[in-house]
């Protein structure tokens, strides 16, 4: 990066994934290496494995000033056809708020999640949930869609094809997902949402602007999706104007995960920093993680945003969205939630609760609560 222009203010990474319990210390190292003083752990649940949320709650319990937690819902009852009983989605949202989670993470809207749950977000299955989170004012980080190229076999990147992220006629179409979101927001106009990965509208800034204008309680996050940087680098002056106009509606994020190599994390975060801060032209580093693709995929052109815009994007917008500080966690209540997740996993997959990530997290959380 051009050292003549570097951001010295606070950085709050609003989109990070926590893996196993043993990855807490490496994640702290990643925070230091990437300059993030706080992170939001977006915690998607795997109901069969009892995984996804417990380690985030432990990290929050042990480092209460550094980690926000956005909890994903558990669909075990639906997936089991009712054989496993779990709280309703609305009851889960209430419970997460009660124990001190800072918001909820929704993957419902990603085609792979649609394959798994197989319920549109406009279905009555979700109705009480939307009413609940709107009434509570719960911040939502919501993944809807995927890059438009994932629906086109001729254009899908090789790394995405290797992960089986290509979609065909049997999958939900991107425009159907957008239509469903419009219907939910029309019914619940006070929902507070940060749409992950720029809502996959980086190739159509006119549409992105109309969406923000039509929905004053929503924002976009910047977790890449490398296509986002490439798309906006096609017209960097126009992209810069968009960021300045909507400076209060864009939230910084990296999509870093706790198990990635330190150098990969540094390159991923640094690439987004450089794009926002400088007017450099550059390519993805060859040392970056494979999800960003090979360096020869394209050129990224920096926007050199003004300092007041950078401050809002890097920190203040997320603080307004979810709080200046993470909410205090009720560690004992969080342990009870993890116990429920572990029991649901045992019912779905037969895995003993003590062998699930949630069951092990419950033990850690009780130890914190007893200190």
C-alpha positions as CSV (number, residue, x, y, z in Angstrom):
1,X,0.0,0.0,0.0
2,X,1.0,3.6,-0.6
3,X,2.3,4.6,2.9
4,X,1.6,8.2,2.1
5,X,-2.1,7.4,2.6
6,X,-2.9,5.0,5.4
7,X,-5.9,4.8,7.7
8,X,-4.9,5.4,11.3
9,X,-8.4,5.4,12.8
10,X,-10.4,2.6,14.4
11,X,-11.3,-0.5,12.4
12,X,-14.3,-2.7,13.2
13,X,-14.5,-5.7,11.0
14,X,-18.2,-6.4,10.6
15,X,-18.1,-9.8,8.9
16,X,-15.8,-12.6,10.3
17,X,-16.4,-16.3,10.8
18,X,-15.3,-18.2,13.9
19,X,-14.4,-21.9,13.5
20,X,-13.4,-24.3,16.2
21,X,-12.9,-23.5,19.9
22,X,-9.1,-23.8,19.5
23,X,-9.1,-21.0,16.9
24,X,-9.7,-18.2,19.4
25,X,-6.1,-17.3,20.0
26,X,-5.2,-17.4,16.2
27,X,-8.2,-15.1,15.6
28,X,-6.8,-12.6,18.2
29,X,-3.5,-12.7,16.2
30,X,-5.5,-12.0,13.0
31,X,-7.1,-9.0,14.7
32,X,-3.7,-7.6,15.5
33,X,-2.3,-8.3,12.1
34,X,-5.2,-6.6,10.3
35,X,-5.6,-3.7,12.6
36,X,-9.1,-4.6,13.8
37,X,-9.8,-3.6,17.3
38,X,-13.3,-5.3,17.2
39,X,-14.9,-8.0,15.1
40,X,-18.4,-9.2,14.5
41,X,-18.6,-13.0,14.5
42,X,-21.3,-14.1,12.0
43,X,-22.2,-17.5,13.3
44,X,-24.1,-19.8,10.9
45,X,-25.4,-22.9,12.6
46,X,-24.9,-26.5,11.4
47,X,-27.7,-28.2,13.2
48,X,-26.6,-31.8,12.4
49,X,-23.1,-31.2,13.8
50,X,-24.1,-28.8,16.6
51,X,-21.5,-26.4,15.3
52,X,-21.3,-22.8,14.3
53,X,-22.4,-20.7,17.3
54,X,-20.7,-22.1,20.5
55,X,-17.1,-20.9,19.8
56,X,-18.3,-17.4,19.0
57,X,-20.1,-17.2,22.3
58,X,-17.0,-18.4,24.1
59,X,-14.9,-15.8,22.3
60,X,-17.4,-13.1,23.4
61,X,-17.5,-14.4,26.9
62,X,-13.7,-14.3,27.2
63,X,-13.1,-11.0,25.3
64,X,-16.3,-9.0,25.9
65,X,-15.0,-5.8,24.5
66,X,-13.7,-7.2,21.3
67,X,-16.3,-9.5,19.8
68,X,-19.9,-9.0,18.7
69,X,-21.9,-12.2,18.0
70,X,-24.5,-12.5,15.3
71,X,-26.3,-15.8,15.8
72,X,-27.7,-17.9,13.0
73,X,-31.1,-19.7,13.5
74,X,-31.3,-23.5,14.0
75,X,-33.6,-25.3,11.6
76,X,-33.3,-28.8,13.3
77,X,-37.0,-29.2,13.9
78,X,-37.8,-28.4,10.3
79,X,-35.0,-30.6,8.9
80,X,-36.2,-33.5,11.1
81,X,-39.8,-33.2,10.1
82,X,-40.7,-32.4,13.7
83,X,-38.9,-35.4,15.2
84,X,-36.4,-33.0,16.9
85,X,-38.1,-30.3,18.9
86,X,-36.4,-26.9,19.1
87,X,-37.7,-23.4,19.9
88,X,-39.4,-21.6,17.1
89,X,-37.4,-19.2,15.0
90,X,-39.0,-16.3,16.8
91,X,-38.3,-17.8,20.2
92,X,-34.7,-18.4,19.2
93,X,-34.4,-14.7,18.2
94,X,-35.8,-13.7,21.6
95,X,-33.4,-16.0,23.4
96,X,-30.4,-14.8,21.5
97,X,-31.3,-11.2,22.4
98,X,-31.8,-12.1,26.0
99,X,-28.4,-13.8,26.5
100,X,-26.6,-10.8,24.9
101,X,-26.1,-11.6,21.3
102,X,-25.7,-8.5,19.2
103,X,-27.8,-9.5,16.3
104,X,-28.5,-12.4,13.9
105,X,-26.8,-13.8,10.9
106,X,-29.0,-15.1,8.1
107,X,-27.8,-17.4,5.3
108,X,-31.4,-17.8,4.3
109,X,-31.2,-16.3,0.8
110,X,-28.1,-18.1,-0.4
111,X,-29.0,-20.7,-2.9
112,X,-27.1,-23.5,-1.1
113,X,-29.1,-22.7,2.1
114,X,-32.3,-22.8,0.0
115,X,-31.4,-26.2,-1.2
116,X,-31.0,-27.3,2.4
117,X,-34.0,-25.7,4.1
118,X,-36.2,-25.6,1.0
119,X,-38.5,-22.9,2.3
120,X,-38.9,-19.4,0.8
121,X,-38.3,-16.5,3.2
122,X,-41.8,-15.3,2.4
123,X,-43.3,-18.6,3.7
124,X,-45.4,-18.7,6.8
125,X,-42.6,-20.6,8.4
126,X,-40.7,-17.3,8.7
127,X,-43.6,-15.0,9.5
128,X,-43.4,-14.8,13.3
129,X,-39.6,-14.5,13.0
130,X,-39.8,-11.4,10.8
131,X,-42.4,-9.9,13.2
132,X,-40.2,-10.6,16.2
133,X,-36.9,-9.2,14.9
134,X,-38.6,-6.2,13.5
135,X,-40.2,-5.5,16.9
136,X,-37.0,-6.1,18.8
137,X,-35.0,-4.0,16.4
138,X,-32.5,-6.8,16.0
139,X,-29.6,-6.1,13.7
140,X,-29.5,-8.7,10.9
141,X,-26.5,-9.5,8.7
142,X,-28.2,-11.3,5.8
143,X,-26.6,-13.1,2.9
144,X,-28.9,-13.0,-0.2
145,X,-27.9,-14.3,-3.5
146,X,-24.4,-14.9,-4.8
147,X,-22.3,-13.4,-7.7
148,X,-24.4,-13.4,-10.9
149,X,-21.7,-15.4,-12.7
150,X,-22.5,-18.4,-10.5
151,X,-25.6,-19.0,-12.5
152,X,-23.7,-18.9,-15.8
153,X,-21.5,-22.0,-16.6
154,X,-19.5,-20.0,-19.1
155,X,-18.6,-17.3,-16.6
156,X,-18.3,-19.0,-13.2
157,X,-14.8,-18.7,-11.7
158,X,-12.9,-21.9,-11.4
159,X,-12.5,-21.7,-7.6
160,X,-16.3,-21.4,-7.3
161,X,-16.9,-24.3,-9.7
162,X,-14.6,-26.4,-7.6
163,X,-16.7,-25.6,-4.5
164,X,-19.8,-26.6,-6.3
165,X,-21.2,-23.1,-6.1
166,X,-22.5,-23.1,-9.6
167,X,-26.3,-23.0,-10.0
168,X,-28.6,-24.5,-12.6
169,X,-32.3,-24.5,-13.5
170,X,-33.1,-26.6,-10.4
171,X,-31.8,-23.8,-8.1
172,X,-33.6,-20.6,-7.1
173,X,-32.9,-17.7,-9.5
174,X,-31.2,-14.6,-8.2
175,X,-34.1,-12.4,-9.2
176,X,-36.5,-14.6,-7.3
177,X,-34.4,-14.1,-4.2
178,X,-34.5,-10.3,-4.7
179,X,-38.3,-10.4,-5.2
180,X,-38.7,-12.3,-2.0
181,X,-36.6,-9.8,-0.1
182,X,-38.6,-6.9,-1.5
183,X,-41.8,-8.6,-0.3
184,X,-40.3,-9.1,3.3
185,X,-39.1,-5.5,3.5
186,X,-42.5,-4.2,2.2
187,X,-44.2,-6.2,5.0
188,X,-41.6,-5.2,7.6
189,X,-40.2,-1.8,6.6
190,X,-38.4,-1.3,10.0
191,X,-36.1,-4.4,9.6
192,X,-32.5,-3.4,10.3
193,X,-30.4,-5.3,7.8
194,X,-26.8,-5.2,6.6
195,X,-26.9,-7.1,3.3
196,X,-23.7,-9.1,3.0
197,X,-21.3,-8.8,0.0
198,X,-22.9,-5.6,-1.2
199,X,-26.1,-7.5,-1.9
200,X,-24.3,-8.7,-5.0
201,X,-25.3,-5.5,-6.8
202,X,-21.8,-4.2,-7.4
203,X,-22.2,-4.5,-11.1
204,X,-25.3,-2.3,-11.1
205,X,-24.7,0.7,-8.9
206,X,-27.9,2.4,-10.2
207,X,-30.0,-0.5,-8.8
208,X,-27.9,-0.5,-5.6
209,X,-28.7,3.1,-5.1
210,X,-32.4,2.7,-5.7
211,X,-32.5,-0.2,-3.3
212,X,-30.9,1.9,-0.5
213,X,-33.2,4.9,-1.3
214,X,-36.2,2.7,-1.1
215,X,-35.2,1.0,2.2
216,X,-33.8,3.5,4.6
217,X,-33.1,1.0,7.4
218,X,-30.7,-1.2,5.3
219,X,-27.0,-1.1,4.5
220,X,-24.5,-3.1,2.4
221,X,-21.5,-4.8,3.9
222,X,-18.2,-5.0,2.0
223,X,-17.1,-8.6,2.7
224,X,-15.6,-9.7,-0.6
225,X,-16.8,-11.4,-3.1
226,X,-13.8,-10.5,-5.2
227,X,-16.3,-9.7,-8.0
228,X,-17.3,-6.6,-6.0
229,X,-13.9,-5.0,-6.3
230,X,-13.5,-6.0,-9.9
231,X,-17.0,-4.7,-10.9
232,X,-16.5,-1.3,-9.1
233,X,-13.0,-1.0,-10.5
234,X,-14.5,-0.8,-14.0
235,X,-15.6,2.7,-13.1
236,X,-13.7,3.8,-10.0
237,X,-14.8,7.4,-10.2
238,X,-18.4,6.4,-10.3
239,X,-17.9,3.9,-7.5
240,X,-16.2,6.6,-5.4
241,X,-19.2,8.9,-5.9
242,X,-21.5,6.1,-4.8
243,X,-19.5,5.6,-1.6
244,X,-19.5,9.3,-0.8
245,X,-23.2,9.6,-1.5
246,X,-24.1,6.6,0.6
247,X,-21.3,7.0,3.2
248,X,-23.7,6.2,6.1
249,X,-25.0,3.0,4.5
250,X,-21.8,0.9,3.9
251,X,-20.2,-1.3,6.5
252,X,-16.7,-2.6,6.4
253,X,-16.1,-6.4,6.5
254,X,-13.6,-8.9,5.3
255,X,-15.2,-12.4,5.5
256,X,-12.0,-13.6,7.2
257,X,-12.3,-16.9,9.1
258,X,-10.5,-17.8,12.2
259,X,-8.7,-20.9,10.7
260,X,-7.0,-19.1,7.8
261,X,-3.3,-18.5,7.7
262,X,-2.2,-15.2,9.2
263,X,-0.6,-14.0,5.9
264,X,-3.8,-14.8,4.0
265,X,-5.8,-12.8,6.5
266,X,-3.4,-9.9,6.3
267,X,-3.6,-9.9,2.5
268,X,-7.4,-10.2,2.4
269,X,-8.0,-7.3,4.8
270,X,-5.2,-5.3,3.3
271,X,-6.7,-5.6,-0.2
272,X,-9.9,-4.1,1.0
273,X,-8.1,-1.4,3.0
274,X,-6.0,-0.5,-0.1
275,X,-9.1,-0.3,-2.3
276,X,-10.9,2.1,0.1
277,X,-7.9,4.2,1.1
278,X,-5.6,4.7,-1.9
279,X,-5.9,5.4,-5.6
280,X,-3.5,2.5,-6.4
281,X,-4.0,0.1,-9.2
282,X,-3.2,-3.5,-8.1
283,X,-4.0,-7.1,-8.4
284,X,-4.9,-9.7,-5.7
285,X,-1.7,-10.9,-4.0
286,X,-0.5,-14.3,-5.0
287,X,-0.3,-15.0,-1.2
288,X,-4.0,-14.3,-0.7
289,X,-6.5,-17.1,0.0
290,X,-7.9,-19.1,-2.9
291,X,-11.4,-17.7,-2.6
292,X,-10.1,-14.4,-4.1
293,X,-9.0,-16.2,-7.2
294,X,-5.6,-15.9,-9.0
295,X,-4.0,-12.5,-9.4
296,X,-4.5,-12.5,-13.2
297,X,-8.3,-12.4,-12.8
298,X,-8.3,-8.6,-12.9
299,X,-7.1,-5.2,-11.8
300,X,-8.4,-3.4,-8.7
301,X,-8.5,0.4,-8.8
302,X,-8.6,2.2,-5.4
303,X,-11.1,4.9,-4.6
304,X,-9.1,7.1,-2.2
305,X,-12.2,7.9,-0.1
306,X,-12.2,11.0,2.1
307,X,-11.2,10.5,5.7
308,X,-14.8,11.3,7.0
309,X,-16.2,8.6,4.7
310,X,-13.5,6.1,5.8
311,X,-14.3,6.7,9.4
312,X,-17.9,5.9,8.8
313,X,-17.2,2.9,6.7
314,X,-14.5,1.4,8.8
315,X,-16.2,1.9,12.2
316,X,-19.1,4.3,12.8
317,X,-21.7,2.7,10.6
318,X,-21.4,-0.6,12.3
319,X,-21.4,1.1,15.7
320,X,-24.7,2.8,14.8
321,X,-26.0,-0.5,13.5
322,X,-25.1,-2.8,16.5
323,X,-23.7,-0.6,19.3
324,X,-20.5,1.2,20.2
325,X,-19.6,-1.8,22.4
326,X,-20.7,-5.4,22.2
327,X,-23.6,-6.3,24.5
328,X,-22.7,-8.0,27.8
329,X,-23.1,-11.8,27.5
330,X,-24.9,-14.0,30.0
331,X,-22.5,-16.8,30.0
332,X,-24.7,-19.2,31.9
333,X,-27.6,-18.5,29.6
334,X,-25.3,-19.0,26.6
335,X,-24.3,-22.4,28.0
336,X,-28.0,-23.3,28.2
337,X,-28.5,-22.3,24.5
338,X,-25.4,-24.4,23.5
339,X,-26.9,-27.4,25.5
340,X,-30.1,-27.1,23.4
341,X,-28.1,-27.0,20.2
342,X,-26.1,-30.1,21.2
343,X,-29.3,-32.0,22.1
344,X,-30.8,-31.1,18.7
345,X,-27.6,-32.3,16.9
346,X,-27.8,-35.6,18.8
347,X,-31.4,-36.0,17.7
348,X,-30.5,-35.3,14.1
349,X,-27.3,-37.1,13.7
350,X,-26.8,-39.3,16.7
351,X,-23.6,-37.5,17.7
352,X,-23.3,-37.5,21.6
353,X,-23.7,-34.1,23.0
354,X,-20.3,-34.1,24.6
355,X,-18.7,-34.6,21.2
356,X,-20.5,-31.7,19.6
357,X,-18.9,-28.2,19.3
358,X,-21.9,-26.8,21.1
359,X,-21.6,-29.3,24.0
360,X,-18.0,-28.5,24.5
361,X,-18.7,-24.7,24.3
362,X,-21.3,-25.1,27.0
363,X,-18.7,-26.5,29.3
364,X,-16.4,-23.6,28.6
365,X,-19.2,-21.0,29.1
366,X,-20.2,-22.6,32.5
367,X,-16.6,-22.3,33.6
368,X,-16.6,-18.6,32.6
369,X,-19.9,-18.1,34.4
370,X,-18.6,-19.7,37.6
371,X,-15.4,-17.5,37.7
